[in-house]
Amino acid sequence: MKITGVDIYKYTVGYAHGTYVMSGDRVAATEDGTVIRIRTDQGLEGWGEITTLGKIYLPTFPDGIRIALKDLSEALIGTDPTNIGMVNRIMAGTLMGQEFAKSPIDIACWDILGKSLGRPISALIGGVLNDRFPIYEAVPLAAPESMGEFIRERRAAGINRFQLKVGNNPMDDIARTRASVEAGDSETIIVADSNGGWSLASAKLALQGMAGLAVYVEQPCRSTADCILAHRGSALPLVLDESIVNHDEIYRAKYECRSGKKLRNLSRL
């Protein structure tokens, strides 16, 4: 089997609740997404997707990804898409870094491999461990009472896992988090996500103020190093996301963070 073409599509991703608000006055009603289709000489197609949440969420941006995808796609013509190791070797030899652009190609090749074998991708990477996959909803940054009311409304709809958008004034964020926790019950999972919006000093204040609340704290500062420093002395579980952009950051998170932590969105690596 050989790749005969790669189609790159731009599309607009909407937000079900109107406006998505994060720290640092980052506001969006839509996002610029990219979908690719890999075509083969045997008629099988594979699909992959990446959406970056704008231009200042991660160290990449939608138009740059599509330009990189064009170069990567040209280099992969004639390659066997089911030989995923070779696909990744060719991509590495075409562009240094650019994992954000390489990710949807990798996904699409796995899609083709699964279709060629008549098996779901989950079966090829170890099998399904959970019959259900609970989802969480992001709670846009707003006044504490508004965020609490959002959680109550969505709990009535059956959602009980929430990612709060915080990361501005730490005192206000403590109030937002407390109101959100109070809107839930003992089964509600709350993640207070700064999206890297706090300075090291602000993050320290926020984590101290949230002590005793049943919450995770996600990406308090922009860098992994500052997140680790901010978390020192806190018993709250730490989640890292945006700063984990390469394997070195994974090792740093594992060996330098002295308390519980989780990693998210590793498909970019």
N, C-alpha and C positions, 0 to 999 in steps of 0.2 A: 504494500500500500504506500502511496506517495501523496504528499500535499500538492494540490494543484492551484490553490488560491486561498487568500485570507481576506475576508470582507470586514471592514471596520465601520461600525455604526455609532453615531452620536445620538443620544436620546435624553429627554428631560424626565427626571425622577421627581414625582410630587411627594408632598408630605401630608399624611392623612388628617392631621390636626391643624392645618393652615400654615403656621409659621414656626420654624425650628430656630430656637434661640440658644446660643452657647455663650461662654465667657468671652470677654473682650469685644462685646458688641457685634459678635458674629451672628448674623440673622439671615435666614434663607427660607423662601417659600418653595423653591425647587433646587435641584442639584443637576449638574452636568455629568451624565453617565456615559460609559463606553461599553458596547457589546461587540464581540468579534465572532465570526463564523469561519471555521477552517473547513475547506472543501477538499475532497480526496478523489483519486482516480477510480475508486471503487464505489463512489456514490455516498459514502458515509460522511456525515457532517458533525463537527463538534462545536460547542458554544462555550464562551467564557465572558466574564463581565468584571468591570471595576468601576467604582464610583468613589471619588476622593473627598467628598464633603467640602468642595470649594478649593481655593488656592492656598489657604493658610492653615489647614488642618494637619497636613502631612507635607514633607519636603518634596512635593511634586504637584502637578496641576494637569487638568484634563487635556488641554491642547498639547502639552509636552508628551503626555502618554501616547496620544494618537500619532504624533510624529515618530516617537520611538517604535511604536507598533508597525509603522510602515517599513522602517529599516529591518526590523526583526522578521516581518512577514516575507520580504524579498529574499532574505537569507535562508529561509526555511523551505522554499519551493523545491520540490523533489525529495524532501526528507520523509522518512516513515514516521507518521505521527504516533504510532504505538510504541516506538522506541524512545520513550520519554527521556531517558538518560542522554541520548544523542541530541534530542531536541534542545535540552538545557545546555549541553556543551556548545552547540552551535550558537545559541543565544548569548552565552558567556563570551564567545569569541567574536561576536558582532558588536555588542555594546557592553561597556563596563558599568556595573551597577544596574540601574533602571529596573529593579525588581518589580516595581509597580506595573510596568508595561509587560514584563515577562509573565506575571501571574496569570492574566486571562488566557494567554497562549497555553500555559501549563494546564490550566483547568480544561480548556477545549480539547487538548490531547488526551487527557484522562477520559473525557466524555467519549471520544472516538474509541479508545481502548475498550471501555466498558461495552459500547455498542457492538464492537467487533467480536467480543466474547459472549455477548448475550447476558452480561452480568452487570448489576449496579456497581458504581464506583465504591460504595461502602463495602461490598464483598471483596473488592480487590485490595483494600487497605486494612483489612482485619475483621470486618463484619459489623453488624449493628448491635450496639450494647444497650440501647434504650429504645423502647417502642414509641415513647413520646419525647418530644423535645420542647420543653417549656420555653416560651418566649418572654422577653421583657419589653417594656415600652419606655422610650425616652420622655422625660418630663421637662418641657421647655423652661428655661430660666425665667422666673417671674417673681411676684411677691409671695411670701410664705403661704398665705391663705389660699392663693390661686393654685399653687403647686399641690397643697393638701387636697383641695377640691378636685383637681385633675385626677389624683390617685383614687379618691373615693368613687368618682364616676367610672374610671376604668376598672376598678375592682368589681363594681356592679356588673360590668361586661365580661368578667371572668379572668381578667389579667391581675396577677399578684406579684409581679417582679418589675421593678422600676429602676431606671437610671436617671437620677436627678442631675440636671445641668446646674452646676455651681461654678465658682472660680472668679468671682468678682470681690466685693468687700467681704472679708472672712466673717465678720460679725453677722452680716446679713445672711451669709451662707449657712452659718450655724443655725439661725432661725429657720431658714428654708428646710434644712435637713430635719430639724426637730419636728416641724409641722408635718413633714412628709411621713416620718416614722409614726407620729400620732394618728395619721390617717389610715394606717395599716393595722394588721394584727400580728400575732406571733408567727404566722406563716408567710408574711410579706417579706420579700427580699428587696433591700434598698441599697443602691450603689450611688454614692455622691461623686459625680464625675466633674472634675475641674477642667478637663481638656487642656491641661497645662497652663491654666490661667493665673494661678497664684504665683507670687514670688516665694522664695524660700521662707522668708519671715512670715508672710501671710499664711502659707501652708502650715507652718508650725502653730500659729494661732488657731486656725481652723480645726486642725486635728486635736488640739487640746480642748477646744470647745465642744467637739463631738464625742469626747471620751464618755463611755458609758452608753452610747446609743448603739443599737444593733444595725450597723451599717458597714459597708465596704467603702473605701476611699480610692477613687481611680484617678491616675495621672495627675497628682496634685501640682507638679511643676513641669516645665517643658522638657528638661533633661532627666535621664535616668539617675544621674549622680545627685541632682537636687531632690528628686523624689525620695531617694534612699535617705538622704540627710534629713529631710522633713519628717520622715517616718520614724526616725530614731526616737525611742522612748514612748512610742504609741503602741497600744495593744490592738488597734483597729486593723483588720485585714487590708492589705494594699494590692491594688490591681494596676498593672502597667499596660499601656496601649501605644499611644503615638510615638513614644521615644524608642520603642523596640523596633528598630528598622534594619538591624543586622544581627548576626550571630554573636558578635562581641557584646552587644547590649543584653542578650539573653544570659550569657555567662555572668555579666556584671550583676544582673538582677538576681541570679541564683546564688552567687557566692558572697555578695556584699550586703544584700538585704537580710537582716537578722530576724525577721519575723515573717508571718505568713504572707504570701503574695500569689497573685494569679497573673497570667499573661493572656492577652486577647489579640485576635486578628493577626495570626502569624503567617497567613497566606502571602503577605508581602515579602517574606524573607526568601 
